[in-house]
Amino acid sequence: LGDGLRRYTEKEMESWNTGLIEINPMYGYYPNVMLETKDSIQGGGGFFPGPVQQPQLELEDMEALERVAQSIDGVAAYYETWGPVTYQGKRSQMGGSIVGTTPSFMHVNKKTLASGRFFTAWDNDTAAPVAVINEMLANSIFGKKTDPLGKTLRVTANGLTQNITIIGVIDNPTNNWDRTAAALVMPMRTAWLRFCTGGQRPISYISVRLDSRERAEREFAVAEISTILRARRGIGPGQLDDFQVYDSLGYGYADQQTKVLNAITLVLALIAGISLLVGSIGLMNIMLVGVSERTPEIGLRRAMGARRSDVMGQFLTEAVLLSLLGGLIGFGLGALGAQAVGQAVE
């Protein structure tokens, strides 16, 4: 039962987390050049960082990881923006997040379609005005009884308004850490060309799928990703990264998971200990009653010449045999029952 509960808890905790490795630009990054200040600037002289840079991720970063990295199981890039989403003049209460992404989105995020289709590479290349949404968002916009496929939404972002057609509905997310759960997900080029001005091609973040939950393998993947991006972005030895690699199953998550599972193990051990104590008291009372009921037999044996140790040996032998027999039967029934319930709990 304890093993079944532990495995169930592990699965539930893992379902709360996508297990993705996320790459974000290092906003507020300072170059490695330190400029000396004047006393009049800070009142005390010294040094302050050079001009603040706002480095941006690029689609080529994702393509480099896709082409070179050997330890990952998939990679996708995202462009996020926000704006009102309306249908027939009614504004969605959940809508507002607009996400442009690559066709690898479904594979990387382990998502499945409830209906319709996902956009293709051709949709991305032609900047087709299409998008997919999840069931929860679809119900909030169209209602539970309305099929959203083929419906057109009016989307406004960055001062630009476009009509976007729904071509697919994604199953509701199974974890609580999903940035695209209530988003309108469309091809990357569609988001760029229809909601960006000045020919910009921004990338908000990149997510990497890594199926392994082994700590060593995930640390190696993070190191490999950092090495590839440093080389592609021309960051030399001794220079700071202008990006941040975040493993959602990193040290903090693993430590928290261990603490929760250790607490469960401790509670189960205490419950088992109390059960054994109560059971032992019950057995002691049963043996005491058994001896009391057999007082005439004990008196007769003593009158026939049996010693005190003989009587004690007889009762102890009976108790041991009964304990062994009952223990074997109980162990067998307990093992079968625990296996059945443990499988049900899983």
C-alpha positions as CSV (number, residue, x, y, z in Angstrom):
1,L,0.0,0.0,0.0
2,G,2.8,2.3,0.8
3,D,4.6,1.6,-2.4
4,G,1.4,2.1,-4.4
5,L,0.7,5.4,-2.6
6,R,4.3,6.6,-3.2
7,R,4.2,5.8,-7.0
8,Y,0.7,7.4,-7.2
9,T,2.1,10.6,-5.5
10,E,5.1,10.6,-7.8
11,K,3.0,10.4,-10.9
12,E,0.6,13.1,-9.7
13,M,3.5,15.4,-8.8
14,E,5.0,14.8,-12.3
15,S,1.7,15.6,-13.9
16,W,1.8,19.0,-12.3
17,N,4.9,19.8,-14.2
18,T,5.6,19.6,-18.0
19,G,9.2,18.5,-17.4
20,L,10.3,21.0,-20.1
21,I,13.6,22.8,-20.2
22,E,12.9,26.5,-21.0
23,I,15.3,29.0,-22.5
24,N,14.6,32.7,-21.9
25,P,16.5,35.8,-22.9
26,M,18.5,37.3,-20.0
27,Y,16.7,40.6,-19.6
28,G,18.7,43.3,-17.9
29,Y,22.0,41.6,-19.0
30,Y,25.1,43.7,-18.6
31,P,28.2,43.2,-20.8
32,N,31.4,42.3,-19.2
33,V,32.9,45.7,-19.7
34,M,32.9,47.8,-16.5
35,L,33.1,51.6,-16.9
36,E,34.7,53.7,-14.2
37,T,32.4,56.4,-12.8
38,K,33.0,59.9,-11.7
39,D,32.5,61.0,-8.1
40,S,29.7,63.3,-9.3
41,I,27.7,60.4,-10.7
42,Q,27.4,58.1,-7.7
43,G,29.0,60.2,-5.0
44,G,31.6,57.6,-4.3
45,G,33.4,56.7,-7.5
46,G,33.9,53.1,-8.3
47,F,32.5,51.2,-11.2
48,F,29.1,50.6,-12.8
49,P,28.1,48.2,-15.6
50,G,28.2,49.3,-19.2
51,P,25.1,50.1,-21.3
52,V,22.2,47.7,-20.6
53,Q,21.6,45.3,-23.5
54,Q,18.3,43.5,-24.2
55,P,19.4,40.4,-26.1
56,Q,16.7,38.6,-28.0
57,L,16.4,34.9,-28.8
58,E,16.3,34.0,-32.5
59,L,14.7,31.3,-34.5
60,E,18.2,30.2,-35.5
61,D,18.8,29.3,-31.9
62,M,16.0,26.8,-32.0
63,E,17.2,25.5,-35.3
64,A,20.8,25.0,-34.0
65,L,19.5,23.0,-31.0
66,E,17.3,20.9,-33.3
67,R,20.2,20.2,-35.6
68,V,23.1,19.7,-33.1
69,A,21.8,18.7,-29.7
70,Q,21.9,14.9,-29.1
71,S,20.4,14.7,-25.6
72,I,17.0,16.3,-26.3
73,D,13.7,14.8,-27.6
74,G,12.3,17.9,-29.3
75,V,12.4,21.7,-29.4
76,A,9.9,24.5,-30.1
77,A,10.1,28.3,-30.3
78,Y,7.4,30.7,-29.2
79,Y,6.4,34.3,-29.7
80,E,4.0,35.6,-27.1
81,T,1.8,38.7,-27.2
82,W,-1.5,39.8,-25.8
83,G,-4.7,41.3,-26.9
84,P,-8.5,41.0,-26.9
85,V,-10.1,38.0,-28.6
86,T,-13.8,38.4,-29.6
87,Y,-16.4,36.3,-31.3
88,Q,-19.5,37.9,-32.8
89,G,-18.8,41.0,-30.7
90,K,-18.4,39.0,-27.4
91,R,-15.0,39.3,-25.8
92,S,-13.6,36.2,-24.2
93,Q,-12.9,36.4,-20.5
94,M,-10.1,33.8,-20.7
95,G,-8.6,34.9,-24.0
96,G,-5.8,37.5,-24.4
97,S,-2.7,35.4,-24.8
98,I,-1.6,34.9,-28.4
99,V,1.2,32.4,-29.0
100,G,3.0,31.9,-32.3
101,T,4.9,28.7,-32.4
102,T,6.5,26.1,-34.7
103,P,4.9,22.9,-36.0
104,S,6.8,20.9,-33.3
105,F,4.6,22.4,-30.6
106,M,2.4,19.3,-30.2
107,H,5.3,16.9,-29.9
108,V,7.3,19.0,-27.5
109,N,4.4,19.7,-25.2
110,K,3.0,16.1,-25.4
111,K,-0.4,17.4,-26.4
112,T,-3.2,15.6,-28.3
113,L,-6.1,16.9,-30.3
114,A,-9.7,16.6,-29.2
115,S,-10.9,17.6,-32.7
116,G,-9.7,19.1,-36.0
117,R,-6.1,19.3,-37.0
118,F,-2.9,21.2,-36.0
119,F,-1.3,23.6,-38.4
120,T,1.3,22.3,-40.8
121,A,4.6,23.6,-42.1
122,W,2.7,24.9,-45.2
123,D,0.4,26.9,-42.9
124,N,3.5,28.4,-41.2
125,D,5.3,29.2,-44.5
126,T,2.2,30.9,-45.9
127,A,1.3,32.7,-42.7
128,A,-2.2,31.2,-42.9
129,P,-4.7,33.0,-40.5
130,V,-5.4,29.8,-38.6
131,A,-5.1,28.8,-34.9
132,V,-5.9,26.1,-32.4
133,I,-7.2,26.4,-28.9
134,N,-7.8,24.1,-26.0
135,E,-11.2,22.8,-24.9
136,M,-11.4,25.1,-21.9
137,L,-10.9,28.2,-23.9
138,A,-13.2,26.9,-26.7
139,N,-16.0,26.4,-24.1
140,S,-15.5,29.9,-22.7
141,I,-15.7,31.6,-26.1
142,F,-18.3,29.5,-28.0
143,G,-20.1,27.5,-25.2
144,K,-20.0,23.8,-24.6
145,K,-22.7,23.0,-27.3
146,T,-21.0,24.9,-30.2
147,D,-18.4,23.2,-32.4
148,P,-15.5,25.8,-32.6
149,L,-14.0,24.3,-35.8
150,G,-14.3,26.7,-38.7
151,K,-15.4,29.6,-36.5
152,T,-13.6,33.0,-37.0
153,L,-12.2,35.0,-34.1
154,R,-11.4,38.7,-34.2
155,V,-8.0,39.2,-32.6
156,T,-6.2,42.5,-31.8
157,A,-2.6,42.8,-30.8
158,N,0.0,45.5,-31.0
159,G,-2.6,47.8,-32.7
160,L,-3.3,45.3,-35.5
161,T,-6.6,43.4,-35.9
162,Q,-6.9,40.1,-37.8
163,N,-9.5,37.5,-38.4
164,I,-8.3,34.1,-37.3
165,T,-10.0,30.8,-38.1
166,I,-10.1,27.9,-35.6
167,I,-8.9,24.6,-37.2
168,G,-8.3,22.5,-34.2
169,V,-9.1,22.0,-30.5
170,I,-6.4,20.6,-28.1
171,D,-7.3,18.4,-25.1
172,N,-7.3,20.3,-21.8
173,P,-3.8,20.4,-20.1
174,T,-3.0,17.7,-17.6
175,N,-0.6,19.9,-15.6
176,N,-0.7,23.2,-13.7
177,W,2.4,24.6,-15.4
178,D,1.3,25.3,-18.9
179,R,1.9,28.7,-20.3
180,T,-0.2,28.0,-23.5
181,A,-3.2,26.5,-21.7
182,A,-5.6,29.5,-22.3
183,A,-3.8,30.8,-25.4
184,L,-4.7,31.2,-29.1
185,V,-1.9,29.1,-30.7
186,M,-1.0,29.9,-34.3
187,P,1.9,29.4,-36.7
188,M,5.0,31.5,-35.9
189,R,5.0,33.4,-39.3
190,T,1.3,34.1,-38.9
191,A,2.0,35.8,-35.5
192,W,5.0,37.6,-36.9
193,L,3.5,39.0,-40.1
194,R,0.0,39.7,-38.8
195,F,0.8,41.0,-35.3
196,C,4.3,42.5,-35.5
197,T,5.4,45.8,-37.0
198,G,8.6,46.8,-38.7
199,G,9.4,43.3,-39.9
200,Q,10.3,42.1,-36.5
201,R,10.8,38.4,-35.8
202,P,10.9,38.2,-32.0
203,I,11.2,34.9,-30.0
204,S,9.9,35.1,-26.5
205,Y,11.2,31.8,-25.3
206,I,12.3,28.3,-26.5
207,S,11.2,25.1,-24.8
208,V,13.0,21.8,-25.0
209,R,11.4,18.4,-24.4
210,L,13.5,15.9,-22.4
211,D,11.7,12.7,-21.5
212,S,14.3,11.4,-19.1
213,R,13.7,12.2,-15.4
214,E,17.2,11.2,-14.4
215,R,19.0,14.1,-12.7
216,A,22.4,13.4,-14.4
217,E,20.8,13.2,-17.9
218,R,18.9,16.5,-17.4
219,E,22.0,18.2,-16.1
220,F,23.9,17.0,-19.2
221,A,21.2,18.3,-21.5
222,V,21.2,21.7,-19.8
223,A,25.0,21.9,-20.2
224,E,24.8,20.8,-23.9
225,I,22.1,23.4,-24.6
226,S,24.2,26.2,-23.0
227,T,27.3,25.1,-25.0
228,I,25.4,25.1,-28.3
229,L,23.8,28.5,-27.7
230,R,27.0,30.1,-26.5
231,A,28.8,29.0,-29.7
232,R,25.9,30.1,-32.0
233,R,25.5,33.5,-30.3
234,G,29.3,34.2,-30.2
235,I,29.8,34.3,-26.5
236,G,33.4,33.9,-25.7
237,P,35.2,32.2,-22.7
238,G,34.7,34.1,-19.5
239,Q,31.7,36.1,-20.8
240,L,28.3,35.9,-19.2
241,D,25.4,34.2,-20.9
242,D,22.8,36.5,-22.5
243,F,20.2,33.8,-22.1
244,Q,18.9,31.6,-19.2
245,V,18.3,27.9,-19.3
246,Y,15.7,26.8,-16.7
247,D,14.9,23.1,-16.0
248,S,11.4,22.8,-14.6
249,L,12.6,19.5,-12.9
250,G,15.7,21.1,-11.5
251,Y,17.2,21.1,-8.0
252,G,14.3,22.8,-6.4
253,Y,11.6,20.6,-7.8
254,A,13.5,17.4,-7.0
255,D,14.2,18.5,-3.4
256,Q,10.5,19.3,-2.9
257,Q,9.4,16.0,-4.4
258,T,11.9,14.2,-2.0
259,K,10.6,16.0,1.0
260,V,7.0,15.2,0.2
261,L,7.7,11.5,-0.5
262,N,9.8,11.2,2.7
263,A,6.9,12.8,4.7
264,I,4.5,10.2,3.2
265,T,6.9,7.4,4.1
266,L,7.3,8.6,7.7
267,V,3.5,8.9,8.2
268,L,3.0,5.3,6.7
269,A,5.7,4.0,9.0
270,L,4.1,5.6,12.1
271,I,0.7,4.2,11.1
272,A,2.2,0.7,10.7
273,G,4.0,1.0,14.0
274,I,0.7,1.9,15.8
275,S,-1.0,-1.0,14.1
276,L,1.6,-3.4,15.3
277,L,1.4,-2.0,18.8
278,V,-2.3,-2.4,18.9
279,G,-2.2,-5.8,17.4
280,S,0.5,-6.9,19.9
281,I,-1.7,-5.7,22.9
282,G,-4.6,-7.7,21.4
283,L,-2.6,-10.9,21.1
284,M,-1.3,-10.5,24.6
285,N,-4.9,-10.2,26.0
286,I,-6.0,-13.2,24.0
287,M,-3.1,-15.3,25.4
288,L,-3.9,-14.1,28.9
289,V,-7.6,-15.1,28.5
290,G,-6.5,-18.5,27.1
291,V,-4.3,-19.2,30.1
292,S,-7.1,-18.1,32.5
293,E,-9.6,-20.4,30.9
294,R,-7.2,-23.4,31.2
295,T,-6.4,-23.0,34.9
296,P,-7.9,-26.5,35.8
297,E,-5.7,-28.0,33.1
298,I,-2.6,-26.3,34.6
299,G,-3.6,-27.4,38.1
300,L,-4.0,-31.0,36.9
301,R,-0.6,-31.0,35.2
302,R,1.1,-29.5,38.3
303,A,-0.6,-32.2,40.5
304,M,0.8,-34.8,38.1
305,G,4.3,-33.5,38.7
306,A,4.8,-31.0,35.8
307,R,7.2,-28.2,36.7
308,R,6.5,-24.5,36.3
309,S,8.9,-24.4,33.3
310,D,7.1,-27.3,31.6
311,V,3.8,-25.5,31.8
312,M,5.4,-22.3,30.5
313,G,7.1,-24.2,27.7
314,Q,3.8,-25.7,26.6
315,F,2.0,-22.4,26.4
316,L,5.0,-20.7,24.7
317,T,5.2,-23.5,22.1
318,E,1.5,-23.3,21.3
319,A,1.8,-19.5,21.0
320,V,4.7,-19.8,18.7
321,L,3.0,-22.4,16.4
322,L,-0.2,-20.3,16.3
323,S,1.8,-17.2,15.6
324,L,3.7,-18.8,12.7
325,L,0.5,-20.3,11.2
326,G,-1.4,-17.1,11.6
327,G,1.6,-15.1,10.3
328,L,1.9,-17.2,7.2
329,I,-1.8,-16.9,6.4
330,G,-1.8,-13.2,7.2
331,F,1.3,-12.6,5.1
332,G,-0.1,-14.3,2.1
333,L,-3.5,-12.5,2.3
334,G,-1.7,-9.2,3.0
335,A,0.6,-9.6,0.0
336,L,-2.2,-10.4,-2.4
337,G,-4.4,-7.6,-1.0
338,A,-1.6,-5.0,-1.0
339,Q,-0.7,-5.9,-4.6
340,A,-4.3,-5.6,-5.7
341,V,-5.0,-2.3,-3.9
342,G,-1.5,-1.0,-4.9
343,Q,-2.4,-1.6,-8.6
344,A,-5.7,0.1,-8.1
345,V,-4.1,3.1,-6.4
346,E,-1.6,3.4,-9.3
